[in-house]
Structures are given as structure tokens and as C-alpha cells.
Amino acid sequence: MNPADFTELAPGTLVTSPKSFLCFVPSPLPPKLTLAMPTIQMLARAERALGKLAGSGEMLPNPHLLIGPFVRREAVLSSRIEGTIANEEDLVLFKVDPAVQDRRPDTLEVRNYVIALEFGLKRLRELPVSLTLLRELHRRLLKGVRGTDKSPGEFRDRQNYIGAGGVPIQEARFVPPPVPEMTQALEAFERFLQAPSERPFLVDLALLHYQFEAIHPFRDGNGRVGRLLIPLLLCERNILTKPLLYLSAYFEQHRTEYADLLLRVSQKAAWEAWIEFFLKGIAEQAMDGVERATKLMALWQDYRKRLQTARASILGQNLVDQLFMQPAMSVGLARQLLRVSFLSAQNNVMRLVKLGILKEMTGRKRNRIFIAPEILQLTGASDLEE
């Protein structure tokens, strides 16, 4: 880092590590803020969009019709930011039959993200968002995948830095606090996290996301944990009653601007630009969620009409509901979910194939796997690919 890039307004201190390189130690939150009218207007837009998204979730006959698809999309996109390449089809096929995947390590990383998020949502019933919960999330993210040798579930005990691969720490883009200062910064982070606030929560959420990234408390997986915090905090504070808002798609689309704005906060206290960017992401992704929810509900209703026209039994309708939560299916899995005989499960699966709801993927005569391509199309990440 170049000390000349850090002005006297920087919300933190440059310190020299024992090995003589510079590190940035962020000051405790909150900073002094005076939000301009454009940011206030963006805040109002974000809050309205979240309200519409929350309403979409409340209207569902079964909330898992949206929660499952949205969680899988977030897992794929958040992991993609870290260079993990797996799509939603990989993820759902892997759940049905791990042997079917060629990219198993990448798919496992994405699956771990789903596991960590689902775990965090359940854990909120017993534990507030805290340093303890962060470590528990981290342990599940890195279990059995890349980074499993980098102290899963433990805050770092050595220096890390942000920069291109192979670049020495002296030339790094950003160097977070040394371990002793990191520990103090984390304690202050938790105090702010759990203290009452008179600021709009979405503003505090933007501050918390910056602060976590600036502290960078783990040896690996910081970005994924930081992104997991967003839906967890929105649910904990009852801004959303269901985990339907995720920002990884927005951060992925604006990756350079995202990184630059975070850095400018550290260098120049450019809080306003960062907060406005963050709020814009919430507004855009909330409305994207509303649109996807509307399309998913329309598809669900269309499937039910197809089944009614074909005079299918209630078992077929139950299987369709399961597809929104898990849009890959085998006859064995259908048998387990429906609690019926193999023949009955096979008949129901093949009826969905005939109706164009399922499509066989393996080309095998036995142990076949079927996917619901229309569901994957509505919830996948292909719309972000060039």
C-alpha cells in the first residue's frame, strides 16, 4: 500500500507490522455521517423495494418455493466471485448423485455455501449474529474444500492481504490489521453489531459490510462470510421474514466498482459513495427478486394446471412442489419424498417428463436423473454470463 493514498480523512490508522510493511486498522464504527439527498432518496427506494420483496414472500402458499431457488442462486454467484466455477445445474445434480459431476471440488464449495447459509438461518433462533456465529459459518464454508488447511472456524493468527496472485505484500492493494489490532477491531465490530442504533438499518448494514471486509479476519473465505452476513442480518432484524435478498449478483456485475469503493472508504472516508452504491444494490436485487418470484409463482401455477388437465394425482402435485426446492430428481428420490412404491414413483416422474416439466439428463437406462429446466432457467446465473 502507498501511504500517500491515505488522506487525513481516512477512517483508520496506518501501522507498521513487525515485518515492516504497512497495514490499515479501521476505526470503530460508526463514522460521522451526513447523507446527501441522493443517498436519502436511494435509501427510500431500497426500503420500498425490500417491502415489495417481503410481500412477495408472504403471498406464497409455501415459502420454500422461493427460498430454495434463491439460496442456490446466491451460492453459485457468491462462489463465482471467488473463482469457483459451478452452476446451479451442477449443484442440484450433485445433491441427487455426487458421482455425476466432473467438477466435484467446485460443486462442493458451492454446496458448502448453501449449508452455511441454511445453518446460519436456523442458528439465529438460538444465537444473535455475533463473532461466534461468524466462526461457525466459516467452519462450514471451508469443510472438505479448498481452504480446509487455513483454520476453518478460527480467526487468523497471521497476516493476510488483498492483491493479485504472486504480488508481494509490500505491493498489495490492501493490507488489513495485524493480528493484535484485528482482535480489537473485531471486538469493536461486535459491539456495534449488537448496540441499539438510531440510523436506518440499511445504512448500518452498509457500514458493517465495509468494516468486515476491512478487518478481513479469516485466512480464507472472508468475501463469502461477508456476503452471508447480509441476508442473515436482514432476517435477524425482521426486515425480511424469509431469506430472499442477496447481493452477490450485484457485486459480481460491478466487481471493479465494488472493490474500488471499499478501498476509497479506507483511503478517503468516501462513505457516501459506498453507501449509495450498497443501497442501489439492495434496491435492484430486491426488485429482481420480486420479478423472479412472480415468474416462479406463474410457473408453479402453470405446472399445476398441466397436472390438473392430465388428471394427475395429488402425488404429481407434491412432486412438482418438491422440484422448486430441489429441481433435480431420480425415481429413488421421488420414492423417498412421496413415500410410495418404486413403480408409483416411476409413473409420477415419467408423467412429469411427458408434460414437459422434467427432462432426463444422464442418457443412462438405469439410475437416471431428471432436471426441471424451466425452474433452473428462472433462478440460475446464466443471465449474468456474457
FENHU-V577889 format. One line per field, one symbol per residue. ss: DSSP state (H for helix, E for strand, C for the rest). burial: I if it has 9 or more other C-alpha atoms within 8 Angstrom, else O. A space follows every 10 residues. Layout:
ss->???
burial->???
//
This chain:
ss->CCHHHCCCCC CEEEEECCCC CEEEEECCCC CCCCCCHHHH HHHHHHHHHH HHHHHHHHCC CCCHHHHHHH HHHHHHHHHH HCCCCCCHHH HHHHHHCHHH CCCHHHHHHH HHHHHHHHHH HHHCCCCCCC HHHHHHHHHH HCCCCCCCCC CCCCCCCCCC CECCCCCCHH HCCECCCCHH HHHHHHHHHH HHHHCCCCCC HHHHHHHHHH HHHHHCCCCC CHHHHHHHHH HHHHHHCCCC CCCCCCCHHH HHHCHHHHHH HHHHHHHHCC HHHHHHHHHH HHHHHHHHHH HHHHHHHHHH HHHHHHHHHC CCCHHHHHHH HHHHHCCEEC HHHHHHHHCC CHHHHHHHHH HHHHCCCCEE CCCCCCCCCE ECHHHHHHHC CHHHCC
burial->IOOOOIOOOI IIIIOIIOOO IIIIIIOOIO OOOOOOOOII OIIOIIIIII OIIIOIIOOI OOIOIIIIII IIIIIIIIII IOOIIIIIOI IIIIOIOIOO IOOOOIIIII IIIIIIIOII IOIIOOOOII OOIIIIIIII IIIOIOIIOO IIIIIIOOIO IOIOOOOOIO OIOIIIIIIO IIOOIIOIII OIIOOOOOOO OOIIIIIIII IIIIIIIIIO IIOIIIIIII IIIIIIOOOI OIIIIIIIII IIOOOOOIOO IIIIIIIIII OIOIIIOIII IIIIIIIOII OIIIIIIOII OOIIOIIOOO OIOOIIIIII IIIIIIIIII IOIIIOOIOO OIOIIIOIIO IIIOIOIIII OOOOOOOIII IIIOIIOIII IOOOOO
//
